[in-house]
């Protein structure tokens, strides 16, 4: 524990109350800032110095929990399912995340619109000042579970115990499904006298931490944060217990943490960080709770309900917080859970018709399965129904600048989107994937796309949930997968014949035409000519060339488009799509399989194998892949990628295909040097061994092996960066092993059980204590970083990753059905005719 630092003083910049309120008057979000006179609050109304404060960043990205309320769709006048908020059916548009034992990025409005970086407690005691994040040991659990321990809502209990046993903080987190507010119930216990907890809130309003103002309400018991813009969102923090003291300031300069670290006391009492909306920056709000004295019968511990209210203006934000506080913990939590007449998370879980049967094919009695169902649904925007994001996180956020707004992974990629939609369908949710499919029209390139000229039909690389364009690379698999999803929904009866014919004409035909012919593309920086099967970017969004995984999707997309076109009566296009798919499948190996490989299998044998990527479709040559993520490009024949397994998954190649299986020998070769090695071995808590896989050899999308720094931590890539193991590849391998057992006629109850014990249990072992599945886990190579990662532990990349949860769900459904869930039998049939 830290000892008391030497105190120091700071000159106060003071204004009279009248001058401060006069300077702050006028616009709709101006908020009166004046603490109530008291013995502990200075009678002088002061403005905090030190603008703009420390340069802001986002929070640690390894989330142990995310949450939001479950909201049912409402059918509008046109018959479409939407999120429609009304007095009878209020929709809460607040999302939160938890990491390192504290509340981190919290969003309001659109799902990417962060309003808060973190909220935690500073604890001052006899000779020490702690921060909750740095000086406690954390445990996390769910507040609402069934008899088997399966979570029934995304409401959490976090317990933080001081590393020296001096205090304990228990916190409960959930949102109010009827209002734009978040509840944090706190139970604070002291085990020695003289301990004072201080709430410390670091807002990042409207997705930036550099333009904020913080102030204290006139009663001294309310905290406000907003930006200098008239249209700013507003955060209000209220408690059911009066604050003893409160102050606001600039982070690292005049904030409460800086003050408390000096002498363990809150000596500065700043009422606002700006008198004129010109002093903007990275601000923090600090409020003292009563001091806990052990032995005081009236206060052996402390409990309080804190509410974070959000709104488009001060009045709305404050009213949301007050109404939630008035409704009370029990009522709001019951509504969030879906108890009684309320519609909540347990109702959503009960609606999933496949969940019970799937639970029998898990290794943890369905705990991760239930969590995955809710995590996937929670990562849908509630203004633009069906907009499924990749992750409610900013990868390596603690070293990512928050000066300018960033969506991070809180955005739409049609590839990740497809994985999630198929997982919803696997669980028995037919409504969400249908709404999601219909949403995709918003992110398809047409003649109306702002700034675009060229051939339409392809789907944008990355967009905000409202369709705002962010990245503009052309990825052919992201154009094929909407077709594949539409076909799956049609085959499942979710889309009627009439509906699929409509979507063929309005969305799927232009996509299929682009997959056949490509064409000129001009958007933002991107001026190129696309000639399928060559893609401008493969599924890792990094390289141009011929990719087995991209080809698998394109061929499948065209064959399913052929089937849909036939239904729509467009026989000429149906024949064209099918013919092109067959041609692509026939010539694929000549484009991506090398017969002059530079790698040997573990047994020393050499045979043709699939490349990660062939830039020019000449796989026997010494063509180099492009430099990327700090890594110099290597000869294409040195780099392996498991993406070729998608050829089996979709039905383009047989699971018994010799080249497929020969390539697997290279993937499984753990004797390869670490830079080229893909497979690593892990051990579950019960000793079960299971595999994990990197994206590809020479991957640089990860922490630096020499310094331990985050990916591009200092604003540029470094040669030592290393992409780690991605858990969803364990699921991809499970799908291949299932397909092979089916092809060989060896699938029985024993082999199914082995799949569960190896791959299902393996993915479950990758989940953290909050049952969140990460993008990447530590593989044991190089510097463990400042976080001292353990083997198999999720890194600070992106957690939870929707794709990982989706792959787990699909794997469990596949094992349950004894059939690969997202296979396409018509593809195999068409290619063999």
JOHUFEN-V530888 format. One record per pair of residues at least 4 apart in sequence whose ideal C-beta (glycine too) atoms are under 6 Angstrom apart, sorted by the first residue. I is the first residue (numbers start at 1). J is the second residue. D is the distance in Angstrom with one decimal. If there is no record, write none. Layout:
i:j:d
I:J:D
I:J:D
This chain:
i:j:d
1:128:4.3
1:164:5.7
2:128:5.7
3:127:5.5
4:127:5.6
4:264:5.6
5:261:5.9
5:262:5.7
7:262:5.0
7:263:3.7
8:262:5.4
12:46:5.0
13:47:5.4
13:49:5.3
14:44:4.8
14:46:4.8
15:19:4.5
15:20:4.6
15:45:5.9
15:275:6.0
17:34:5.5
17:45:4.7
20:45:5.1
20:275:5.5
21:32:5.7
23:275:4.1
23:276:5.0
24:30:5.1
25:30:5.9
26:30:5.6
27:230:4.6
28:313:5.1
29:226:5.0
29:232:5.0
29:234:5.7
29:313:5.5
29:314:5.7
31:215:5.3
31:224:4.7
31:314:5.1
32:218:5.6
33:215:3.3
33:216:5.7
33:271:4.7
33:272:3.9
34:45:5.5
34:218:4.8
34:271:5.7
35:41:4.6
35:216:5.0
35:220:4.0
35:271:5.5
36:219:5.1
36:220:4.0
37:43:5.5
40:244:5.6
40:245:4.7
41:220:5.9
41:245:6.0
41:269:5.3
42:269:4.2
45:271:5.1
46:270:5.0
47:272:5.5
47:275:5.0
48:248:6.0
48:249:4.0
48:250:6.0
48:254:4.3
48:270:3.8
48:273:4.7
49:254:5.4
50:250:4.1
50:253:2.6
50:254:4.3
51:250:5.5
51:279:4.3
51:281:4.6
52:281:2.8
53:250:3.2
53:251:4.2
53:252:5.6
53:253:5.3
53:281:4.5
53:282:4.0
54:251:4.6
54:252:3.6
54:282:5.7
56:209:2.9
56:210:5.6
56:282:4.2
56:402:4.0
57:398:5.8
57:400:5.9
57:402:5.5
58:394:4.3
58:397:3.3
58:400:5.1
58:402:5.2
59:104:3.8
59:105:5.6
59:117:5.5
59:118:5.3
59:397:5.3
60:99:4.6
60:100:5.4
60:398:4.9
60:796:5.8
61:393:4.5
61:394:5.9
61:395:5.4
61:396:6.0
61:397:4.4
61:796:5.0
61:798:5.7
62:99:5.9
62:794:5.2
62:796:5.1
62:799:4.8
63:97:4.6
63:99:4.9
63:393:5.8
63:772:5.7
63:799:5.0
64:98:5.3
64:99:6.0
64:140:5.1
64:768:5.5
64:769:5.9
64:770:3.5
64:772:6.0
65:98:3.9
65:156:4.8
65:770:4.3
66:97:4.9
66:378:5.8
66:392:4.8
67:96:5.3
67:154:3.9
68:95:4.3
68:175:5.8
68:378:5.0
69:92:4.7
69:175:5.1
69:177:3.6
69:336:5.7
70:344:5.5
70:345:4.8
70:348:4.8
71:83:5.8
71:91:5.0
71:382:5.8
72:343:5.5
73:81:3.8
74:84:4.3
75:81:5.7
76:80:5.4
76:82:5.3
81:435:5.0
82:385:4.9
83:91:5.1
83:382:4.6
83:385:5.1
85:90:5.6
85:91:3.8
90:178:4.5
91:382:5.6
92:175:5.6
92:176:6.0
92:177:5.2
92:180:5.8
93:109:5.8
93:180:5.9
93:382:5.0
94:108:5.2
94:175:4.8
94:180:5.3
94:182:5.6
95:107:4.4
95:111:6.0
96:106:4.5
96:182:5.5
97:104:4.9
97:105:5.0
97:392:5.7
99:104:4.7
100:133:4.9
101:138:3.5
101:158:5.8
101:160:4.7
102:118:5.7
102:120:4.0
102:132:5.8
102:133:5.2
103:119:4.4
104:118:5.0
105:114:5.0
106:115:5.8
106:116:4.1
107:111:5.7
107:113:5.5
107:114:5.3
108:115:4.9
108:180:5.8
108:310:3.7
109:113:4.4
110:383:5.9
110:465:5.7
111:381:4.4
111:389:6.0
111:410:5.7
111:465:5.8
112:407:4.3
112:410:3.8
113:207:5.3
114:204:5.5
114:207:5.0
115:205:5.5
115:235:5.5
116:203:5.3
117:202:4.6
117:204:4.5
118:202:5.3
119:201:4.6
120:132:4.3
120:133:5.3
120:200:5.7
121:132:4.5
121:197:4.9
122:131:5.7
122:198:4.3
122:200:5.1
122:257:5.9
122:260:5.5
123:130:4.4
123:197:5.6
124:129:5.2
124:196:4.8
124:260:5.7
124:264:4.5
125:194:5.8
125:195:4.4
126:194:5.2
129:260:5.2
129:261:5.5
129:264:5.3
130:135:3.8
132:136:5.6
132:160:5.6
135:163:5.9
136:160:3.8
136:161:5.8
136:162:5.6
137:161:5.1
138:160:5.3
139:159:4.9
140:158:5.1
140:769:5.2
140:770:4.7
141:157:5.0
142:151:4.0
143:155:4.1
143:157:5.3
143:172:6.0
144:152:4.6
144:153:4.5
144:155:5.6
144:337:4.7
145:149:5.4
145:151:5.6
145:152:5.9
146:150:4.9
146:152:5.9
148:365:4.8
150:366:5.1
150:367:5.2
150:370:4.4
151:370:5.4
151:371:5.3
152:346:4.5
153:337:4.5
153:345:3.6
154:374:5.3
155:174:3.9
155:336:5.9
156:173:4.8
157:172:5.6
158:171:4.8
159:170:4.9
160:169:4.6
161:168:5.0
162:166:4.7
162:167:4.9
166:191:5.6
166:192:5.3
167:190:5.0
167:195:5.5
168:189:4.7
169:188:5.5
170:187:4.2
171:184:5.8
171:186:5.4
172:185:4.1
173:184:5.8
174:183:5.6
174:333:5.8
174:336:4.7
175:182:5.1
176:181:4.7
176:324:4.5
176:332:5.0
177:335:5.2
177:336:5.5
179:320:4.5
179:323:5.7
179:324:5.4
180:310:4.5
180:320:5.1
181:307:5.4
181:309:4.4
181:320:4.6
181:321:5.6
181:324:4.3
182:308:4.4
183:307:5.8
183:332:5.8
184:306:4.5
185:305:5.2
185:329:5.5
186:304:5.3
187:303:4.9
188:197:5.3
188:302:4.3
189:301:4.3
190:195:4.2
190:292:3.8
190:294:5.6
192:294:6.0
193:293:5.0
193:294:4.9
195:292:5.0
196:291:4.4
197:289:4.8
198:286:5.5
198:288:5.2
199:287:4.7
200:256:5.9
200:257:5.9
200:286:5.3
201:285:4.5
202:284:4.8
203:212:5.6
203:225:3.7
203:235:5.4
204:209:3.8
204:402:5.5
205:212:5.2
205:225:5.6
205:226:5.8
205:227:5.0
205:233:5.8
206:227:5.7
206:233:5.3
207:405:3.8
208:405:5.2
209:282:5.0
209:402:3.9
210:403:4.3
211:227:4.7
211:228:6.0
211:280:4.7
212:225:5.8
212:227:5.8
212:283:4.7
213:226:5.7
213:273:5.4
213:274:4.7
214:225:5.0
214:248:3.9
214:273:4.9
214:283:4.1
214:285:5.0
215:224:5.0
215:272:4.2
216:246:4.9
216:271:5.1
217:222:3.4
220:246:5.8
221:242:5.2
221:243:5.3
222:238:5.5
223:237:4.1
223:285:4.3
224:236:5.7
225:235:4.4
226:232:4.5
226:234:4.6
227:232:4.0
228:277:4.4
228:280:5.0
234:311:5.5
234:314:5.0
234:317:4.0
235:310:6.0
236:309:4.3
236:317:4.4
236:318:4.6
236:321:4.5
237:308:5.6
238:307:5.2
238:321:4.5
238:325:5.6
239:304:5.2
239:306:5.0
240:304:5.9
240:305:4.7
240:325:5.9
241:304:4.2
243:287:4.1
244:288:4.2
244:290:5.9
245:266:5.0
245:288:4.1
246:287:4.4
247:256:5.5
247:268:5.3
247:269:5.0
247:270:5.0
247:286:5.3
248:270:5.3
248:273:5.5
248:285:4.9
249:254:3.4
249:255:3.9
249:270:5.3
250:254:5.1
250:281:5.2
250:283:5.9
251:255:5.1
251:282:4.5
251:284:5.1
255:284:4.0
256:260:5.9
256:286:2.5
259:266:5.8
259:267:5.9
259:268:4.8
266:288:5.7
273:283:4.9
274:279:4.0
292:299:5.9
292:302:5.7
305:329:5.5
307:321:4.6
307:324:4.8
307:325:5.0
309:317:4.9
309:320:3.9
309:321:2.8
310:317:5.6
311:316:3.0
311:317:3.3
311:320:5.7
312:316:5.6
314:318:5.9
319:323:6.0
327:331:4.8
327:332:5.3
334:339:4.2
335:342:4.1
336:344:5.5
337:344:4.9
337:346:5.8
338:342:5.5
338:343:5.8
338:344:2.5
338:345:5.6
338:346:4.3
338:347:4.3
343:347:5.1
345:374:5.9
352:427:4.5
352:428:4.7
352:429:5.8
353:428:3.3
354:358:5.6
354:427:5.3
354:428:3.9
355:427:5.8
357:816:5.6
358:812:4.9
358:813:5.8
358:816:5.0
359:366:3.5
361:756:5.7
361:812:5.5
361:815:4.7
361:816:4.7
362:366:5.1
362:369:5.4
362:760:5.9
362:812:6.0
363:756:5.7
363:760:5.4
363:761:3.8
363:764:5.7
364:368:5.7
364:764:5.1
366:370:5.6
368:372:5.9
368:764:5.1
368:767:5.5
368:771:5.4
369:812:6.0
371:375:5.9
371:771:4.1
372:805:4.1
372:808:5.6
372:809:5.2
373:427:5.6
374:378:5.9
375:800:5.3
375:805:5.2
376:420:5.6
376:423:5.9
376:802:6.0
376:805:5.5
379:389:5.0
379:392:5.6
379:802:5.2
380:388:5.4
381:387:4.1
381:465:4.0
384:465:4.8
384:466:5.8
385:435:5.1
386:435:3.9
386:436:4.0
386:439:3.3
387:412:5.8
387:439:5.6
387:465:3.8
388:417:5.0
388:420:4.7
388:436:5.6
389:410:5.1
389:411:5.8
390:409:4.2
390:413:5.6
390:416:4.4
390:802:5.6
391:409:3.7
391:798:4.4
391:801:5.0
391:802:5.9
393:409:5.6
393:798:4.8
394:400:5.4
394:408:3.3
395:797:5.0
395:798:4.5
396:710:4.0
396:711:5.1
396:796:5.2
399:710:4.5
399:713:4.4
407:411:4.4
409:798:5.1
411:462:5.3
411:464:5.9
412:443:5.9
412:463:5.0
413:462:5.5
414:459:4.6
414:478:4.1
414:481:5.8
415:478:5.0
416:802:5.9
416:803:4.9
418:481:3.8
418:485:5.5
419:803:4.9
419:806:4.2
420:802:5.2
420:806:4.8
421:433:4.1
421:436:4.8
421:485:5.5
422:822:5.1
423:806:3.7
423:809:4.1
423:810:5.5
424:429:4.3
424:432:4.5
424:433:4.6
425:433:4.9
426:809:5.5
426:810:5.3
426:813:3.8
426:821:5.3
430:494:4.7
434:494:5.1
437:485:5.5
437:486:6.0
437:489:5.9
440:482:4.9
441:507:5.2
442:467:4.4
443:459:5.7
443:460:4.9
443:463:4.9
443:467:5.9
444:459:5.3
445:449:4.9
445:452:5.9
445:456:5.3
445:458:5.2
446:456:4.8
447:456:5.9
452:523:4.8
453:522:4.6
454:520:4.3
454:521:4.6
454:522:4.8
455:519:3.0
455:520:5.9
456:510:5.5
457:510:3.4
457:511:4.9
457:513:5.7
457:514:3.6
458:474:5.7
458:479:4.6
458:514:5.0
459:478:5.0
459:479:5.1
460:469:6.0
461:471:4.2
461:472:6.0
461:473:4.4
461:475:6.0
462:470:4.7
462:471:3.9
463:467:5.6
463:469:5.7
463:470:5.7
464:468:4.0
472:523:4.7
472:524:4.8
472:526:4.7
473:536:5.7
473:537:4.4
474:521:5.7
474:530:5.5
474:536:4.2
475:537:4.6
476:535:4.2
476:550:5.3
476:554:5.2
477:539:5.6
477:550:4.6
477:553:3.8
479:511:5.2
479:514:5.8
480:553:4.1
480:554:4.9
480:557:2.9
481:553:5.9
483:508:5.1
483:511:5.6
483:557:4.3
483:560:5.5
483:561:5.0
484:556:5.7
484:557:5.5
484:560:5.5
486:503:5.7
486:508:5.6
487:560:3.7
489:494:4.2
489:495:4.5
490:495:4.5
490:500:4.2
495:499:4.3
495:500:4.8
500:564:5.8
501:568:4.5
503:507:5.2
503:508:5.7
504:508:4.7
504:509:5.4
504:564:5.0
504:568:4.5
512:561:3.7
512:577:5.5
515:532:5.7
515:554:5.4
515:557:5.8
515:558:5.6
516:580:4.9
518:530:3.5
518:531:5.0
518:532:5.1
520:529:5.7
521:526:5.8
521:528:5.2
521:530:6.0
522:527:5.2
528:536:5.9
533:546:5.8
533:551:5.4
533:584:5.5
534:546:5.7
535:550:4.9
536:544:5.4
537:541:4.9
538:543:5.6
538:547:3.8
538:550:5.2
538:613:5.8
539:549:5.1
540:695:5.9
542:628:4.9
543:613:5.1
543:625:6.0
543:626:5.7
545:613:4.6
545:614:5.4
545:615:4.0
546:591:4.4
546:592:5.2
546:614:4.6
546:617:4.8
547:613:5.2
548:592:5.2
548:610:5.2
548:643:5.4
548:644:4.0
549:643:3.0
549:646:4.6
551:588:5.3
552:646:3.9
552:647:4.6
552:650:5.1
552:652:5.3
553:557:5.8
555:581:4.8
555:584:5.3
555:585:5.3
555:652:5.3
556:650:4.3
556:824:5.4
556:827:5.2
558:577:4.5
558:580:5.7
558:581:3.9
559:581:4.8
559:827:4.9
559:830:5.0
561:565:6.0
561:577:4.7
562:574:4.7
562:577:4.0
562:578:4.1
565:570:4.3
565:573:4.5
565:574:3.9
566:574:4.3
585:652:5.9
585:831:5.4
589:593:4.3
591:614:5.8
591:617:4.1
592:610:5.8
592:611:5.4
592:614:5.0
592:619:5.8
593:608:5.1
593:610:5.6
593:619:5.8
593:659:5.8
594:611:5.8
594:619:4.1
594:620:5.5
594:637:5.1
595:608:4.8
595:620:5.7
596:620:4.4
597:609:5.6
597:637:5.3
598:637:4.5
598:638:5.4
599:666:5.4
600:604:5.6
600:606:5.4
601:605:4.9
601:665:3.7
601:666:5.8
601:669:5.8
602:669:4.5
602:671:5.6
607:662:4.1
608:659:5.5
609:662:5.6
609:663:4.1
609:666:5.4
610:644:3.9
610:663:4.6
611:619:5.4
611:636:5.3
612:639:4.5
612:641:3.3
612:696:4.7
614:619:4.7
614:636:5.8
615:623:5.1
616:623:5.6
622:635:5.2
623:636:5.0
624:633:4.5
624:635:5.9
625:633:4.3
625:636:5.7
626:633:5.1
627:632:5.4
627:633:4.8
629:700:3.1
629:701:4.9
629:717:5.8
629:721:5.7
630:700:4.4
630:717:3.3
630:718:5.0
630:719:5.4
630:721:4.2
631:698:5.3
631:700:3.9
634:638:4.6
634:639:5.8
634:698:5.4
639:696:5.7
639:697:4.8
639:698:5.4
640:666:5.5
640:667:5.8
640:678:5.3
640:697:5.2
641:696:3.8
642:667:5.7
642:693:5.7
642:729:5.8
644:663:5.9
645:732:5.7
645:736:4.9
647:652:4.4
647:653:4.1
648:653:5.4
648:655:5.0
648:736:5.6
648:739:5.4
649:735:5.4
650:824:5.2
650:827:5.8
651:823:5.6
651:824:4.8
651:827:3.8
651:828:3.8
653:657:4.5
653:660:5.7
655:739:4.2
655:740:4.0
655:743:4.4
656:743:5.3
658:662:6.0
664:668:5.9
667:678:5.2
667:679:5.9
668:679:5.3
670:679:5.7
672:676:4.7
672:677:4.1
674:781:5.1
675:698:5.7
676:697:3.8
678:693:5.4
678:694:5.1
679:691:5.6
679:693:5.6
680:692:5.1
680:725:5.5
680:779:4.9
682:690:5.7
682:692:5.3
682:792:4.6
683:689:5.8
684:688:4.1
684:761:5.7
684:765:4.1
688:761:5.6
690:758:5.2
690:762:3.1
692:725:3.9
692:730:5.7
693:729:3.7
694:699:5.6
694:723:5.7
694:725:5.6
695:699:5.0
695:723:5.5
695:726:6.0
699:723:3.0
700:721:4.1
701:723:4.2
702:711:5.8
702:721:6.0
702:722:4.8
702:723:4.4
702:724:4.8
703:785:5.4
704:709:4.5
704:718:5.2
704:720:4.3
704:721:5.3
705:720:4.7
705:722:5.0
705:782:2.7
705:783:5.9
706:720:4.2
708:783:3.5
708:785:3.8
709:713:4.1
712:717:5.4
717:721:6.0
724:776:4.1
724:779:4.9
725:777:5.1
725:779:4.7
726:776:5.7
727:763:5.8
727:766:4.1
727:773:5.8
727:804:5.2
728:803:5.6
728:804:4.5
728:807:3.9
730:759:5.7
730:762:4.9
730:763:5.3
731:763:5.8
731:807:3.7
731:808:5.9
731:811:4.3
734:755:5.9
734:759:3.4
734:811:5.0
735:814:6.0
735:820:5.4
738:814:5.7
738:820:5.9
739:820:5.3
741:746:4.9
741:747:4.0
741:751:5.3
742:747:5.2
746:751:6.0
747:751:5.4
747:818:5.9
752:815:5.9
754:758:6.0
755:759:5.5
755:815:5.4
756:760:4.4
757:761:5.4
758:762:6.0
763:808:4.9
766:777:5.7
767:771:4.9
767:773:5.3
768:772:5.3
768:794:5.4
772:799:5.0
772:800:4.0
773:800:5.6
773:804:4.0
773:805:5.3
774:794:3.1
774:799:4.0
775:797:4.4
775:798:4.1
775:801:4.2
776:795:4.9
776:797:4.3
777:792:5.3
777:794:5.4
778:789:3.7
778:793:5.1
778:795:5.8
780:791:4.9
784:788:5.0
784:789:5.2
789:793:4.9
794:799:5.1
802:806:6.0
810:821:4.8
813:821:4.7
814:820:5.2
814:821:4.4
826:830:5.9
